[in-house]
Amino acid sequence: MIGKLKTLDFILLFTVITLTIIGILLIFSSSQGKGGLWQKQLIWAVFSIFLLLSVLFINIKSLIFYSPIFFILSTLPLIYLLFFGKRIAGAKSWIDFGYFSVQPSEFVKITTALFLAKIISEFKSDSLKIKNFLIISFVIFFPFSLIFLQPDYGTALTFLVLLASSIFTAGIRTTTLVFIVIFLLIGGFFTWEYVLKDYHKARIIAMFFPEFDPEGSSYQLIQSKIALGSGGLSGAGFLKGTQTKAGFLPAPSTDFILSSAGEEFGFLGILIILSLYTILFLRVFKIMKNIKDRSVLIFIFLIFSIIFFQFLLNVLMVLGFFPVIGIPLPFLSYGGSSLLSLYLSIGLIMNGKLRGELEV
């Protein structure tokens, strides 16, 4: 195994560390160095790098084999939070340990992907039967429901991404596709009529009509666009973003950190950040191309899907093309649990490269 470490994807590792450093700088700027946010993120980053290197020595195939146990154990904190969790920022999503808090749902995404990789790789058919679709749906909707009830809609949405990615990976029959379309139409209607609250619907309407409520549901989108536009080509400069410093830009260290980056570093800064994400995704694609073990390949694809769509939806959100539902930008946004789970994911992807290329 030590010899295999020489083949570690150092470009991928360098890319995620660079994004993390940029994120810490943006968190420092957007919080104006107060509240200790950037120090906490730095501490989480050190632990995350250590975790990434540690998981390289674990056999990822063993993790997939025992994934049902990990899946069940990881959902227990979600059940605990639902009944005994303390409501923070309107949601029961964090377990408070004093100086720091942990968000269990971030790690459930990984255990769910491991479990799905095991299930899908054991399907006998090359195309998804309705029975198999229902099995996948049950595995996903169990943690999805617990997280949705917290409520944490942004994280819950990533589980729907897992569902779509699982269907794509497993292949699909025409009859199953028709069943899924009907299922989604009924589910969408039920969600709009009986699940979404008025302010959720207002945010969706605001996405298409920003002038709908400029001081209410549209406020965040408008301020995000102002911050991005005010940066121009090269930005106002580090620590000089007026929208952020004056408190007009909402959640500048978390959901709208890309808007903060655009204001201070301009179009060129955004271009550099997007280029780093492009390198990250291309490196993961290169790893997937060489994986021969099916369960490992499925797992890496599912994890890649989560990271990619979280990135995509955040970018669309800050540009006003997606409702504001609380989706952090991977590696940049403030959040210890998010950063730790992302590094764990990258570590497992690298593990798949080390162990999945030759072992079938």
Legacy VTK file of the C-alpha trace (Angstrom):
# vtk DataFile Version 3.0
C-alpha trace
ASCII
DATASET POLYDATA
POINTS 360 float
0.000 0.000 0.000
2.861 2.404 0.819
4.200 1.879 -2.706
0.787 2.685 -4.167
0.762 6.031 -2.364
3.300 7.185 -4.951
0.468 7.038 -7.485
-1.720 9.317 -5.347
-3.456 12.035 -7.351
-1.509 14.997 -5.967
-3.141 17.374 -8.464
-6.547 16.553 -7.017
-5.205 16.923 -3.470
-3.537 20.256 -4.286
-6.745 21.521 -5.923
-9.022 20.836 -2.936
-6.461 22.317 -0.511
-6.171 25.444 -2.685
-9.962 25.838 -2.754
-10.022 25.431 1.030
-7.368 28.123 1.523
-9.305 30.505 -0.744
-12.412 29.687 1.279
-10.694 30.514 4.580
-9.522 33.854 3.168
-13.051 34.661 1.964
-14.515 33.648 5.339
-12.000 35.934 7.072
-12.954 38.792 4.776
-16.716 38.308 4.848
-16.777 37.958 8.647
-14.316 40.853 8.968
-12.091 38.617 11.071
-14.679 38.506 13.850
-16.515 35.641 15.491
-13.658 33.191 15.069
-15.214 31.676 11.951
-12.012 31.556 9.912
-10.043 30.081 12.838
-12.637 27.327 13.250
-12.573 26.630 9.512
-8.773 26.430 9.639
-8.918 23.903 12.485
-11.518 21.869 10.597
-9.295 22.011 7.502
-6.324 20.530 9.408
-8.511 17.711 10.759
-9.988 17.185 7.285
-6.580 16.756 5.633
-5.589 14.297 8.368
-8.845 12.363 7.814
-8.280 12.280 4.041
-4.812 10.782 4.462
-6.074 8.316 7.086
-8.821 6.796 4.939
-6.270 5.958 2.236
-5.191 3.025 4.408
-8.711 1.585 4.683
-9.943 -0.954 2.139
-12.818 0.813 0.417
-14.274 -2.545 -0.644
-14.616 -3.484 3.017
-16.462 -0.222 3.644
-18.868 -1.047 0.817
-19.330 -4.613 2.114
-20.210 -3.420 5.634
-22.101 -0.345 4.370
-25.533 -1.504 5.692
-24.132 -1.279 9.234
-22.585 2.151 8.603
-25.826 3.343 7.028
-27.967 2.307 10.002
-25.530 3.726 12.567
-25.244 7.037 10.708
-29.024 7.563 10.665
-29.365 7.155 14.443
-28.160 10.740 15.141
-30.779 11.995 12.657
-33.509 10.241 14.656
-32.046 11.667 17.873
-32.052 15.196 16.438
-35.654 14.888 15.336
-36.833 14.242 18.904
-34.186 15.807 21.135
-32.242 18.211 18.893
-31.828 21.865 19.751
-33.181 24.203 17.083
-30.354 26.330 15.665
-31.045 28.808 12.841
-34.515 27.330 12.511
-33.432 23.695 12.086
-32.535 20.702 14.256
-29.489 19.842 12.172
-26.551 20.108 14.577
-25.342 18.253 17.645
-23.707 20.877 19.857
-20.447 19.973 21.606
-19.716 23.428 22.985
-16.917 25.020 20.956
-18.002 23.195 17.812
-21.092 21.536 16.363
-21.456 18.505 14.114
-24.020 18.117 11.346
-24.652 14.341 11.037
-26.534 14.652 7.729
-23.278 15.546 5.938
-21.861 12.106 6.723
-25.097 10.240 6.003
-24.666 11.264 2.361
-21.457 9.211 2.263
-22.839 6.138 4.062
-25.914 6.212 1.813
-23.693 6.315 -1.284
-21.684 3.350 0.064
-24.878 1.377 0.701
-26.293 2.206 -2.724
-23.043 1.125 -4.386
-23.380 -2.269 -2.698
-27.059 -2.634 -3.633
-26.737 -1.552 -7.271
-23.601 -3.634 -7.904
-25.514 -6.730 -6.757
-28.465 -6.224 -9.118
-28.649 -9.135 -11.567
-30.209 -7.150 -14.394
-28.433 -4.503 -16.473
-31.525 -2.296 -16.365
-33.483 -1.051 -13.389
-36.668 -2.946 -12.594
-39.509 -1.320 -10.667
-38.726 -3.554 -7.674
-35.108 -2.425 -7.697
-36.183 1.203 -8.067
-38.375 0.876 -4.983
-35.449 -0.613 -3.013
-33.188 2.294 -3.983
-35.960 4.796 -3.240
-36.548 3.383 0.242
-32.845 3.570 1.118
-32.699 7.195 -0.018
-36.039 8.433 1.297
-35.419 7.185 4.831
-32.592 9.679 5.580
-34.174 12.188 3.180
-37.350 12.281 5.284
-35.434 12.670 8.555
-33.393 15.563 7.142
-36.388 17.195 5.451
-38.220 17.232 8.787
-35.355 19.043 10.566
-35.944 21.018 8.246
-32.804 21.207 6.073
-34.041 21.432 2.492
-30.639 22.033 0.891
-29.094 18.845 2.291
-32.299 16.898 1.651
-32.114 17.903 -2.009
-28.725 16.179 -2.360
-30.454 12.876 -1.611
-32.717 13.417 -4.608
-29.515 13.900 -6.595
-28.403 10.511 -5.235
-31.673 9.008 -6.463
-31.233 10.401 -9.975
-27.581 9.305 -10.086
-28.481 5.823 -8.851
-31.113 5.459 -11.564
-28.612 6.590 -14.199
-25.971 4.158 -12.896
-28.281 1.184 -12.680
-29.792 1.738 -16.131
-33.497 2.060 -16.726
-36.284 0.267 -18.581
-39.058 2.099 -20.443
-41.732 0.799 -18.055
-39.657 1.862 -15.057
-39.096 5.300 -16.621
-42.856 5.784 -17.100
-43.420 4.723 -13.482
-40.790 7.218 -12.252
-42.232 10.095 -14.312
-45.727 9.456 -12.903
-44.212 9.133 -9.419
-42.390 12.487 -9.777
-45.438 14.300 -11.148
-47.615 13.111 -8.275
-44.838 13.802 -5.780
-44.242 17.285 -7.204
-47.921 18.198 -7.019
-48.206 16.856 -3.458
-45.061 18.749 -2.402
-46.263 22.065 -3.849
-49.758 21.783 -2.375
-49.115 20.226 1.040
-45.385 20.388 1.922
-43.944 23.710 0.737
-44.719 26.695 2.931
-45.691 30.065 1.500
-42.164 31.473 1.817
-40.783 28.467 -0.096
-43.218 29.109 -2.920
-42.336 32.810 -2.821
-38.633 32.013 -3.275
-39.396 29.824 -6.273
-41.539 32.564 -7.822
-38.790 35.101 -7.048
-36.338 33.020 -9.070
-38.383 33.724 -12.226
-39.645 37.172 -11.223
-36.995 38.971 -9.084
-39.168 42.078 -8.892
-41.888 39.995 -7.210
-40.833 40.976 -3.656
-37.562 42.992 -3.672
-37.551 43.538 0.099
-38.674 40.028 0.991
-38.286 36.762 -0.910
-36.265 38.389 -3.728
-33.917 40.321 -1.441
-31.168 37.694 -1.245
-31.070 37.133 -5.009
-30.977 40.862 -5.743
-28.157 41.525 -3.267
-26.205 38.565 -4.629
-26.400 39.949 -8.169
-25.430 43.432 -6.973
-22.360 42.055 -5.191
-21.311 40.021 -8.226
-21.855 42.894 -10.623
-20.072 45.474 -8.486
-16.847 43.443 -8.651
-16.352 44.143 -12.328
-13.320 42.602 -13.986
-10.793 42.570 -11.129
-12.913 43.286 -8.050
-12.798 45.852 -5.274
-9.880 44.092 -3.602
-9.417 41.806 -0.596
-11.273 43.107 2.498
-12.826 45.915 0.424
-16.194 44.482 -0.576
-18.753 47.146 0.326
-21.887 44.993 -0.051
-20.385 42.378 2.242
-18.926 44.788 4.794
-22.119 46.845 4.997
-24.144 43.714 5.706
-26.302 43.876 2.585
-25.121 40.522 1.188
-26.831 37.674 3.082
-24.849 34.683 4.371
-21.556 35.907 2.822
-19.515 33.184 4.555
-21.804 30.292 3.634
-24.440 30.182 0.881
-23.344 33.373 -0.906
-19.583 33.136 -0.481
-19.181 33.096 -4.281
-20.934 36.472 -4.453
-18.477 37.759 -1.850
-15.603 36.421 -3.969
-17.006 38.144 -7.063
-17.267 41.461 -5.271
-13.670 41.395 -3.984
-11.862 39.555 -6.796
-14.126 40.274 -9.753
-14.696 38.198 -12.854
-11.045 37.093 -12.934
-11.277 35.782 -9.374
-14.479 33.872 -10.161
-12.790 32.468 -13.267
-9.873 31.149 -11.198
-12.236 29.536 -8.689
-14.345 27.918 -11.433
-11.137 26.704 -13.128
-10.095 24.974 -9.898
-13.468 23.235 -9.713
-13.094 22.183 -13.346
-9.703 20.630 -12.571
-11.228 18.838 -9.578
-14.064 17.332 -11.615
-11.786 16.336 -14.511
-9.403 14.557 -12.112
-12.295 12.587 -10.631
-13.452 11.685 -14.156
-9.946 10.439 -14.930
-9.997 8.277 -11.809
-13.404 6.814 -12.728
-12.179 5.956 -16.218
-9.565 3.589 -14.783
-11.655 1.882 -12.087
-12.469 -1.739 -12.898
-14.342 -2.765 -9.751
-18.057 -2.033 -10.332
-19.051 -1.289 -6.736
-16.124 1.107 -6.284
-16.917 2.823 -9.592
-20.582 3.255 -8.645
-19.637 4.717 -5.261
-17.191 7.218 -6.765
-19.777 8.278 -9.348
-22.424 8.809 -6.658
-20.061 10.855 -4.485
-18.944 12.855 -7.524
-22.604 13.558 -8.338
-23.233 14.957 -4.859
-20.211 17.278 -4.969
-20.861 18.384 -8.553
-24.553 19.143 -8.113
-23.916 20.908 -4.807
-21.437 23.097 -6.685
-23.796 23.591 -9.639
-26.864 24.423 -7.568
-24.941 26.911 -5.417
-23.623 28.714 -8.508
-27.114 28.773 -10.038
-28.520 30.018 -6.741
-26.144 32.996 -6.426
-26.840 33.883 -10.077
-30.585 33.801 -9.457
-31.364 30.699 -11.531
-32.271 28.494 -8.569
-34.300 29.146 -5.387
-32.421 30.085 -2.213
-32.591 26.928 -0.092
-29.256 26.857 1.736
-26.726 24.967 -0.378
-23.070 25.664 0.550
-20.320 25.846 -2.059
-18.023 22.802 -1.621
-14.653 23.543 0.046
-15.274 27.331 0.082
-18.302 27.868 2.313
-17.963 27.947 6.082
-18.968 24.713 7.768
-16.815 22.205 9.615
-18.990 19.145 9.077
-19.363 19.952 5.393
-15.603 20.373 4.958
-14.844 17.188 6.889
-17.319 15.140 4.843
-15.983 16.595 1.582
-12.399 15.650 2.458
-13.610 12.224 3.538
-15.298 11.892 0.141
-12.155 12.943 -1.733
-10.106 10.574 0.417
-12.412 7.689 -0.494
-12.236 8.648 -4.172
-8.428 8.559 -3.969
-8.715 5.269 -2.091
-10.771 3.931 -4.989
-7.979 4.942 -7.365
-5.374 3.128 -5.262
-7.400 -0.062 -4.731
-9.919 -0.200 -7.554
-7.742 -0.013 -10.686
-6.259 -3.514 -10.541
-8.401 -5.387 -8.034
-11.627 -6.749 -9.463
LINES 1 361
360 0 1 2 3 4 5 6 7 8 9 10 11 12 13 14 15 16 17 18 19 20 21 22 23 24 25 26 27 28 29 30 31 32 33 34 35 36 37 38 39 40 41 42 43 44 45 46 47 48 49 50 51 52 53 54 55 56 57 58 59 60 61 62 63 64 65 66 67 68 69 70 71 72 73 74 75 76 77 78 79 80 81 82 83 84 85 86 87 88 89 90 91 92 93 94 95 96 97 98 99 100 101 102 103 104 105 106 107 108 109 110 111 112 113 114 115 116 117 118 119 120 121 122 123 124 125 126 127 128 129 130 131 132 133 134 135 136 137 138 139 140 141 142 143 144 145 146 147 148 149 150 151 152 153 154 155 156 157 158 159 160 161 162 163 164 165 166 167 168 169 170 171 172 173 174 175 176 177 178 179 180 181 182 183 184 185 186 187 188 189 190 191 192 193 194 195 196 197 198 199 200 201 202 203 204 205 206 207 208 209 210 211 212 213 214 215 216 217 218 219 220 221 222 223 224 225 226 227 228 229 230 231 232 233 234 235 236 237 238 239 240 241 242 243 244 245 246 247 248 249 250 251 252 253 254 255 256 257 258 259 260 261 262 263 264 265 266 267 268 269 270 271 272 273 274 275 276 277 278 279 280 281 282 283 284 285 286 287 288 289 290 291 292 293 294 295 296 297 298 299 300 301 302 303 304 305 306 307 308 309 310 311 312 313 314 315 316 317 318 319 320 321 322 323 324 325 326 327 328 329 330 331 332 333 334 335 336 337 338 339 340 341 342 343 344 345 346 347 348 349 350 351 352 353 354 355 356 357 358 359
